[in-house]
Amino acid sequence: MVDSNKIRIVPDFPTEGIKFYDITTVLGDPTEFQNVFQVLLTKAKKMNPDVIVALEARGYFFAPALALELKIPFAPIRKKGKLPFVTYMETYNLEYGQASIEIHNDAIKPHSRVLLFDDVLATGGTAKAAVNLINHFDPQEITALFYVELPELNGREKLKEVKNIVSLIRV
């Protein structure tokens, strides 16, 4: 079991009224970091993905290592302008503004089982944008794994196309 008390909540970051769930406190605790990783790995194995896709930047704390353990590819989704090759792009609304993300147009093989990983599912805007990018590859299925979910923000409602959504902590 993972300990939700290890996550630091920072009020009014990045803007007033937002509660930011800071997982760097978990990363700084080797025992809890390993514990969270092992639970994520167990959940990811059950999803049986062909590839793991993660969102910049905090999704990168766990997803590449999960991909290595599962012996499958890792495909990064990055902020607009950060990938050097031809990309697909998606623009979406955040709780506090607008952003664009991209994925290389050869990052995922068509008809793959894709596992989307991110640290937090909040309003679902970023995850939905990632799903839209993944859909360019005509995936066999999309599953999603999150470390933390904020259910009161109804992020799951935006992820209707996702076959299975798993969160370790719901706060």
N, C-alpha and C positions, 0 to 999 in steps of 0.2 A: 504494500500500500504506500502511496505517496503522501507527503505531508504538505497540505495547503498552507500551513502556517509559515513555511519556509519562504514563501513568495512575499516580496515587499510590495505594498500598495502605496503608490506615490500620488497624492491628490493634486489636481490642477496641472497635470502634465500630459501632453505638451501644451494644452490650453486649459483655461479655467473651466471647471465643471467635469473634466475627464479624470477618471481614476485609472492610472497606469499600473498594470500588473508587471512588476519588474522581476524577471526570473534570474537575473545575475546573482542574486543571493543564493539560489540553488546551485548555480555553476561554481560558486565559491565554496561550496560544501561538498567535498569529494564523495562522501558517503551518500548524501542525498542525490547528487548528480548521477552517480552510478545506479542508485535505486530507481530514479525516474527513467533513466535510459533503459534499464532492464524491463520495466513495465511497458514502456513504449515498444520495445522490441517484441515482447510477447504479443501485444496487440497487433503490431504490423505483420508479424508472421501469419496470424489468423486471417488477415486480409488478402494474403497471397498475391502481392503486387509483382508486376514485371518491371516497374520503374517507380522511383520516389521523386516527387516534385515538391520543392519547398520554396517559401517566400523569403525574400531578403528582409531583414537580416537575421532576425531571431529564429526563423525556421532553420537556419543553417547550423544552429548550435547542436541539433540532434540528427537532422535528416541525412547528411552525408555519412555519418557513422552508422545509422540504421541501414542505409544502402550497402555499405561495406559488409556489415554482418549478414545481410540477406543475399549478398553476392549478386546485386542487381545495380543498374545504372542510377545515378542521381542527376536530375535535371533542375538547374536553378531558374527561378523566376526572379528577375531583377528590376530595379527602377529604370525608367526610360533613359536610354542613352548609355547604359552601362555594359551592354553586351556587344561584342565586336563584329558579329556576323549578322546575316539577315534574320529579322525577328517578326513575330506577330506581336501586336500591341493592344492593350486594353486600358481604357480610361474609366475611372470609377470615383464615387464619392466616399470620403472618409467621414468620421464623426466630426472632424474639424477641418475639412477642406476637400481638395480633389487631388488625385494622383494618377499616374500611368505606370503600368508594369509591362514587361516584355519577356518573351521566351524565344530562344533560337528556333527557327523554323524546321530544324532537323533534330530537335532535342528528344523527341518521343517517337518510337516506331508506331505506325498506324495499328489500330485494333489492340493496343496494349491494355493491361489492367493497371491503372494509374492510382497510386496512393498520394494524395495531397497532404502534406504536413505543414502545420504552422503552430506557433506557440500558443496563440490565443484566438478563439472565435468570439468575436464581440457582435457587431451589427451584421456581419457577414458580407460586407461590401468587398473587402479584399479577397476573401475566399471565393466569392461569386465571380469576380474578375479573373481569378486564377482558373476556375472551372471553365470560363469562356475561352481562355487561352488553350486549355487542355483539349477542349472540343474541336479545335482546329485539326487535331490528329486522329479524329474519329475513334476514340477509345472504346475498347470492349466494355469497360466499366470504370467508374471513378469512385473511389472510397476516400474518406478523409479522416485524419487523426490529428487531434489537438491536445496539447498539454492542459490548457485551461479553457473553460467555456463560461461565458457570462450569459446564462439562459434568459435573464430579464430583457436582454437586448434583441432576442429573437433571431439571431444569426442563422440558425438552422432553416428558417423559413425561406431564405434566399437560395438554399442549396438543394432544391427539389430533385435535381438530376443526379445527385450523389447517392449511390446505392446504400452505403453504410457510413454513418458518422459516429466516431468514438471520441470521447473526451475523458482524460484521466481525472480531472477535477472540474466540478461545476460549482461556481460560487455566485 
